[in-house]
Amino acid sequence: MRILLDVMGGDLPPCELVRGGIAAGHQSGVDILFAGDP
């Protein structure tokens, strides 16, 4: 399962939210990507 977060205006969510979401995603086998990431 892959989740694509469309970040409006290129703004990233708060770092804690990103780290927590990615860590939780990896534990359940979910890839979390950000649209517009290089």
N, C-alpha and C positions, 0 to 999 in steps of 0.2 A: 504494500500500500504506500502511495506517495502523496504527501500533502504539499501543495504549492501555495505559499502565502504571497499574495500580490501586494507588495509594499507600495503604497501610493506616494508619489513624489520622491521615491527613492529613500524615504526615511525608514530607518530600521527601528524595530520595537526596542524597549529597554533591554540592556545586555542580560539582566537576570532572567527575563522572560525567554530570550533566545536560548540561553544556555540550558535553562530548565526544560524548555520544550524539546530541544534537540536531545538532551539526555534521556528524557522520558520516551521520546520517539525511538531512540536506538534500543531501549530496553524492550519495546514491544514490536520491534522490526519495522518501524515506520520511518521513511525518509522525509525530512522536512527541508524544503527548498524555499529560497526567496527569489521571487521574480526580480530581475534587474541586478542580481549579484553578478560580479565579473566572472 
